[in-house]
Amino acid sequence: MNAPVSALRAQDDLLSEAGERAGGWAAGLRLAFLHIPKTAGTAFGAALAQRFAAREIAGTLRMALTSGAADPILAQIVPPYRALGIGSHLDQDKLDAIAAALPPGERLFIVTVLREPRARLISQYRHWRRSVDASMVDLGEDYRAAYQAARELSLGEFLEARLRFAEPHFRNAQARMIAGHASSETMDEATLLQTALANLASHDVITTADRLDEGMAQIAEAYGWSPPDSVRPLNVAPDAPLPPLTPEVEALIAEYNSVDQKLWDTAQGLIAGPRIPRRSRSYYRPDPALVTTVLEGGTTRFGMDQALDGTGWHVREGEGETLSRWTGPGRRATVRLRAPQLHAVELTMRLVSVLDWGAVEGVALTLDGVAPSAPPQVEHGQGSPLLRARFDLPDAGDGRRELAIEVPFTRSHHDVDPSIDDLRQKGLAIGEITLGPVAEALRGPATLGALFWPGAAWASASPEALLDHVPHHPAEAEPPPVQRNLSLDLPLLRGLLEMAAPDHVWPAAMQGFLQPLERGRPLAWPAPGGRLAVVATLFELPGRGAPLAAVAARYEEAVLLLACAEDFRLRTLVANPLLAPWLHLVGCTNGILVVNLAAMRRQAGQARVEAFMLLLERIATTVPERLAVQRSEFGPDYLLEQLDRTLQGMEALLDGGTRCQDLLATLLLDAARGAPPPALLEARVQRLLQRPDSLTGLVDPTLTDRLAALMRQLVAATGPGAAPVAAWQAALAAQECAFRITAILAGWVRFDMAGNATARLALRLRREAARPPLYPKPAKPFREYIDFYRSEARGMAAQPIAADLVTGLDTMRGGLDHATRLNMAAREIELALRLLGDRFPGEEILWVDAGCSYGVIMNGVQPPRNIQGRCSFLGFDFNAPAIERARVVAGNLGNAHCRFEVGDVAEAQALAAGRRIHLVTAFEVLEHCPDPLAVLRDYRLMQPGMLVVGSPLQELQAIYPAEQHLWAFNARGFAAMAEAAGFALLGVNERQVGRFVGGHDWVTVTATTAEPASLHMVGA
């Protein structure tokens, strides 16, 4: 009879040798079957399944961990089951992750079946040959090609082909499974054998395909079951003998089984031997103190309500804000504190009460015996005074520090006031103590040499100038079919590799589309020396964090280039002081995260690298794209918890907070709390979406209305009698929508929308309209937009300028859409110039164009007849190669009245040298600005006679940041910005032409700083 899960024994009892164990000793353990393909595991698993109730077995569907071994879903899906791996293929990596997800004190009872390697390989080949077309419909292209090859080629031809996809299934497949598939990718044969043998020796039952009954008998004894029946064969290939194999084919088989054969030979001595415990993988159990400190943003807090590990303190007193402990009765007090693992930290102590300020002025502090870098300072403000001190420490520490506080003297309350009977000698009454990062720790690497490696010509440059040093590669003509558009990101990735020039490049996914980037010998063992670059996308990380960290540890210099890094939680890591010194996010379509793994290891230890990689894996496994391919059989509970944590982040962002705990809540790194009922989640969503004057008012109603509707559907789908699949689908859709909105809000908060003049105007306008007339696009830090412009300029500079270059309003790239917008802008400007020529007869008409780019519009506008010979056109742009082209075109067209300068339009007044600026224009500029209203106010300070600005009309808000655009408008919102900047409207021209030209609709605002009547126009 099976014992309940709760019937667990102490860990020490479980590690005794087999000869000392009583029957049934393992009855409370979960059984995990490491099922190696074609080892009679199907029959063995079926026999095991007989001993468990169906609901206790986590089989194929339930354990198909599509998101990888570090997925936080493990902690939810494992506990209900008592038998894991039956009907599926769990390797050692997944078993280690599952073991880490078990309740404290519990381990797995692991069972393995081996088979003679030659027979197993031949059986695998014959199994693949039996595949039918219908079974391959949903398989990837590489998978289908490998199966097809097995059907069409002889065994020798198939092995000789060395198909990349087939290799893990045929080459030392048993050792790979026992060492862990992902882990084995980084091992040479000697390491693979050593690791597989160590893991195998720790398994509780090891048997072979020809001794299945003996293995079942051992399991039955350990679990206290009645004697088992004989194991009956299943999934056996038809008995059709292979043709005789030539010596050459036998040699190939021996090559493919070089490690498996040694494993098989050695395993015969392990089968009857005692279990040898192995240390659990630290990767899946990172230091809890380190993880907690990361979640706290690098700041640790000690409150006087906590247990005190120290000496020289009186008992705690007070409550709330007055809760404190006095130091005393001696002059010295010590306390062991949890501390961020940083070299430089700032200590803050809240002084609740002081009997004599001389004790504060003369206090001596040390942290692990190190004195402060400067005398402690007292900060007075609202509430209790704060004592602050900075410490520069020789090492990052182990997560604990000893603080010593020594006052020059002590006093008693009776000494101060004889009417008080308290005679205890006291120093300082201290409340909360915090240890946090210093300001510079919040910044990333100081130089490109610190981000990559020293010695290169670019090493002393700032990471902000990275794109100035990256060689230009043309856009991908046919980007690979992946989760996001990489047509511009892949060329940038190639440019980064060309700039850094690593000796070895390892595409961590091995079979992914980044494979052509591989160079050198990145996985050779021992490591061949030199510099390593690991390339991957965020979607390829699940299951690969541990081997990636292990490979990087072999090299003195190693960096990770992670594409598809557009995730607000990744930006939270980039801003975390425990990680920031080694991280930099390059701005492009989807972001590329650069991580100096070697420097992180040298300066903070390998544990920091592994914890960071686990965080990356957790982010990768909880992106909406990954959750969407999760099995519906898991049910809605995990998705409901993800939704609950996402709403936690949304709520914090609306409150103006960016705490790591809230933004990383979906990683489930803290204690599990379960998900609230869907009805409570729906009520929570309603409160968040209906908060007055909150940033949710600027979210496209399509998204917010969809979330509200999805929450109603979720409540209905989880009601009595609802189908589990319907509940899962409803939870998935609601979580994805909530995640998208939270991502948008996170971008805005980091963009400081609260202090943004345009955002304040947008919120006011929102109250007046059903849809936002002015709204921000999903945002990222402005530095990342600058990266894109730098990359664009770099690409332009790589193209030589033809000596006879001429541009025209109808000949620019971009097709009819671009030509239409350019011509509309030119017509608006020519009209404005004619009006200004009439308004200011005899004056030189000065036109300033902001963001002129190539100068196509300025070079294409013909001065109206009434200002010919008395006009000067001045164009500005930060893109130096574009300005150079504009100058060449102006010279070729004979436009002596046109001048182009690199810089900001604010410099126009200096160049005007006291002359009136008659016209300021900005076309396709304001949507690129962080605060377009502030820009318009800068234009207003120039007191131009007229303003003409134009932008695309009412773009979709989307769910990811675009490469360039930060704001979107309709005509009302665009006009309202001009009015808020102090201009008087002359006209709003809304062109609904997008559908006809295959591009954007267009809006143009014409305004003046004077009275509209002075220009002989009627005010709008």
Secondary structure, 3 states (H helix, E strand, C coil): CCCCCCCCCCHHHHCCCHHHCCCCCCCCCEEEEECCCCCCHHHHHHHHHCCCCHHHEECCCCCCCCCCCCCCCHHHHCCCCCEECCCCCCCHHHHHHHHHCCCCCCCEEEEEEECCHHHHHHHHHHHHHCCCHHHHCCCCHHHHHHHHHHHHCCHHHHHHHCCCCCHHHHCCHHHHHHHCHHHHCCCCHHHHHHHHHHHHHCCCEEEECCCHHHHHHHHHHHHCCCCCCCCCCCCCCCCCCCCCCCHHHHHHHHHHCHHHHHHHHHHHHHCCCCCCCCCCCHHHCCCHHHHHHHHCCCCEEECCCCCCCEECEEEEECCHHHCEEEECCCCEEEEEEECCCCCEEEEEEEEEEECCHHHHHCCEEEECCECCCCCCEEECCCCCCEEEEEEECCCCCCCEEEEEEECCCCECHHHHCCCCCCCCCECEEEEEEEEEECHHHHCCCCCHHHHCCCCCCCCCCCHHHHHHCCCCCCCCCCCCCCCCCCCCHHHHHHHHHHHHCCCEEEECCCCCCCHHHCECCCCCCCCCCCEEEEEEEHHHCCCCHHHHHHHHCCCCEEEEEEECCCCHHHHHHHCCCCCHHHEEEECCCCCEEEEEHHHHHHHHCHHHHHHHHHHHHHHHHCCHHHHCCCCHHHCCHHHHHHHHHHHHHHHHHHCCCCCHHHHCHHHCCCCCCCCCCHHHHHHHHHHHHCCCCCHHHHCCHHHHHHHHHHHHHHHHHCCCCCCHHHHHHHHHHHHHHHHHHHHHHHHHHHCCHHHCHHHHHHHHHHCCCCCCCEEECCCCCHHHHHHHHHHHHHHHHCCCCCCCCCCCCCCCCCHHHHHHHHHHHHHHHHHHHHHHHHHCCCCCEEEEEECCCCCHHHHHCCCCHHHCCCEEEEEEECCHHHHHHHHHHHHHHCCCCEEEEECCHHHHHHHHCCCCCCEEEEECCHHHCCCHHHHHHHHHHCCCCEEEEEEECCCCCCCCCCCCCCEEECHHHHHHHHHHCCCEEEEEEEECCHHHHCCCCEEEEEEECCCHHHHCCCCC
